[in-house]
Amino acid sequence: MNRITDWVVDFSHLSFPVNCFGCNNALTSEEKGICSECVEHFPLTRYWEIPNNAVEKIFWGRINIERACSLMFFNKDGIAQRLMHKLKYEGKYEVGQMLGELFARKLIGTPFEKVDMVIPVPLHEKKRRQRGYNQCDFIAAGMASVFELSYQTNVVSRIRSNETQTNKGRYERWINVQELFRVHRPEVLVNKSVLLIDDVVTTGATLEACASALLDVEGLKVYVATIACPNPF
């Protein structure tokens, strides 16, 4: 029966190919969403193994987070850019779930796993309605499922929509995102450790603003993880 099922799946892939979100090649019956070739060639940062890595340095002197890392480097026209475009603008939310699961498996046995809950950086409600979803929710859900933790989408909200960050300097970006976030139900966060999730980090201004709101809660510790970050090379 298993051979028959595999044959049917393989035949259906020939008739109606299910293509990789990264390279658009047809997937095999064992592959899901992203082909093994793309996964094998992810430009991994391995920053979760490196204290004081380049992502953590973004926040030095700005905010007191515990650790920070990204899964892979973001290169123009590279795999990270293609996958993020599928997730954010084409409604392929399963990309976020799969990347979240893959990332979480990399973090097993590191300090990033030792958190109490996973929190995605929220979108402003207006943008969420326009897009129909927050891409970070799916990344957080994937990571939380591997860690066997809850992920919380209702403990922090974005209370105003910030202007575009394009063409702004670092200080202007920082000013632009101040007081963007508000914490709800702080009592569930007291003395907890949380993993704050975003899709891409560049200047870190939005993550800083969100973490700053969270760190007003007594005894809270914040770890940061993003799918992609700039390539320093």
C-alpha positions in Angstrom: 0.0 0.0 0.0 2.9 2.4 0.8 4.4 1.8 -2.6 1.0 2.5 -4.3 0.6 5.7 -2.2 4.1 6.8 -3.2 3.5 6.1 -6.8 0.2 8.1 -6.8 2.0 11.0 -5.1 4.9 10.9 -7.6 2.4 10.7 -10.5 0.4 13.6 -9.2 3.6 15.6 -8.9 4.3 14.9 -12.6 0.7 15.9 -13.6 0.4 18.8 -11.1 3.9 19.7 -9.9 4.3 21.0 -6.4 7.2 23.3 -6.7 9.9 24.5 -4.2 9.3 27.9 -2.8 13.0 28.6 -3.1 14.0 27.5 -6.6 10.7 26.6 -8.2 11.8 23.0 -9.1 9.3 20.2 -8.6 9.4 18.6 -5.1 9.8 14.9 -4.6 7.2 13.0 -2.5 9.5 13.3 0.5 9.9 17.0 0.3 7.6 19.6 1.6 7.6 23.3 0.5 11.3 23.8 0.3 13.5 21.2 -1.5 16.4 19.5 0.1 18.8 21.2 -2.3 17.7 24.6 -1.2 17.9 23.7 2.4 21.4 22.3 2.0 22.6 25.5 0.5 21.0 27.9 2.9 23.6 30.6 3.8 23.5 29.8 7.5 24.9 32.3 9.9 25.4 29.8 12.8 25.2 32.9 15.0 23.3 30.9 17.6 26.7 29.3 18.3 28.6 32.6 18.5 28.2 34.9 21.5 28.7 38.6 20.6 27.8 37.9 17.0 27.0 40.6 14.4 23.3 40.5 15.2 23.8 41.0 18.9 26.2 43.9 18.2 23.3 45.7 16.5 21.7 46.2 19.9 24.9 47.0 21.9 24.5 50.2 23.8 20.8 50.4 22.8 18.9 47.8 24.8 19.7 45.0 27.2 18.7 41.8 25.4 20.1 38.4 26.5 21.1 36.9 23.1 20.3 37.5 19.4 20.8 35.5 16.2 19.5 35.0 12.7 19.1 31.8 10.7 20.7 32.9 7.4 22.2 35.8 5.5 20.0 38.0 3.3 21.6 38.5 -0.1 20.1 40.3 -3.1 18.2 37.8 -5.2 19.3 35.0 -2.8 17.2 32.3 -1.3 16.3 34.3 1.9 14.9 37.1 -0.2 12.9 34.8 -2.4 11.4 33.0 0.6 10.6 36.2 2.5 8.9 37.5 -0.6 6.8 34.4 -0.8 5.9 34.7 2.8 5.2 38.4 3.0 3.6 39.3 -0.3 2.3 36.1 -1.9 0.5 34.6 1.1 2.6 31.5 1.3 2.4 31.4 5.1 3.6 27.7 5.1 7.0 29.1 4.3 7.1 30.8 7.7 5.9 27.7 9.5 8.6 25.6 7.8 11.4 28.1 8.4 10.4 28.4 12.0 10.5 24.7 12.5 13.9 24.4 10.8 15.3 27.3 12.8 14.1 25.9 16.1 15.7 22.6 15.5 19.0 24.5 15.0 18.5 26.2 18.4 17.9 23.0 20.4 20.5 22.8 23.2 21.3 26.5 23.0 20.1 29.3 25.4 17.5 30.3 22.9 15.6 27.1 23.7 15.4 27.9 27.4 12.6 30.4 27.1 9.0 30.3 28.5 7.2 31.6 25.4 7.6 32.8 21.8 6.3 36.2 20.8 6.2 37.5 17.1 6.7 41.2 16.5 3.2 42.4 15.8 2.0 44.4 12.8 -0.2 47.4 13.1 -3.8 46.4 12.8 -4.3 48.5 9.6 -1.4 46.7 7.9 -2.5 43.4 9.2 -6.0 43.9 7.6 -4.4 44.9 4.3 -2.1 41.9 4.2 -4.5 39.5 5.8 -2.0 38.1 8.2 1.3 38.8 10.1 4.1 36.7 8.6 5.9 36.6 11.9 3.0 34.7 13.5 3.7 31.7 11.3 7.5 31.7 12.0 6.7 31.9 15.7 4.2 29.1 15.5 6.7 26.9 13.8 9.4 27.5 16.4 6.9 27.1 19.3 5.8 23.7 17.9 9.3 22.4 18.0 10.1 23.8 21.4 6.7 22.6 22.7 5.9 26.1 24.0 3.0 28.5 23.5 3.4 31.4 21.2 1.6 34.6 22.2 0.1 37.1 19.7 -1.9 39.1 22.2 0.6 40.2 24.9 2.1 43.1 22.8 0.5 45.2 20.1 1.7 47.9 17.7 -0.3 51.0 18.6 0.6 53.1 15.6 1.9 52.6 12.1 5.4 53.8 11.6 6.5 55.7 8.5 8.6 53.8 5.9 12.2 53.3 7.0 13.5 53.7 3.5 16.0 56.5 3.1 16.1 57.3 6.8 19.4 57.5 8.7 20.0 55.4 11.8 18.9 58.1 14.3 15.8 58.9 12.2 14.8 55.3 12.1 15.2 55.1 15.9 13.0 58.2 16.4 10.5 56.7 13.9 9.8 53.6 16.0 9.7 55.0 19.5 6.5 54.2 21.4 5.3 51.9 18.7 4.3 49.1 21.0 2.2 48.5 24.1 2.3 45.5 26.4 -1.0 43.9 27.4 -1.5 41.4 30.2 2.0 42.1 31.7 1.2 39.8 34.6 1.8 36.7 32.3 5.3 38.0 31.5 6.6 38.8 35.0 9.9 37.0 35.6 9.7 35.2 32.3 12.1 34.7 29.4 10.7 35.3 25.9 11.9 34.7 22.4 11.0 37.7 20.2 10.6 36.8 16.6 10.9 38.8 13.4 11.5 37.9 9.7 14.4 40.1 8.9 16.7 42.4 11.0 18.5 45.3 9.4 19.0 48.3 11.7 17.2 46.6 14.6 15.1 49.7 15.3 11.7 47.9 15.3 12.9 45.0 17.3 14.5 47.4 19.8 11.3 49.3 20.2 9.3 46.1 20.7 11.8 44.7 23.2 11.9 48.0 25.0 8.2 47.8 25.7 8.5 44.2 26.9 11.4 45.0 29.2 9.3 47.4 31.2 7.8 44.2 32.7 9.4 43.2 36.0 12.0 40.5 35.7 11.5 39.9 32.0 14.3 38.7 29.8 14.3 39.0 26.0 16.0 36.8 23.4 15.8 37.8 19.7 15.7 35.5 16.7 15.1 36.4 13.0 15.1 34.4 9.9 17.5 36.6 8.0 20.0 39.4 8.6 22.4 41.3 6.3 25.5 39.6 5.0 28.5 41.4 6.5 30.8 40.2 3.7 
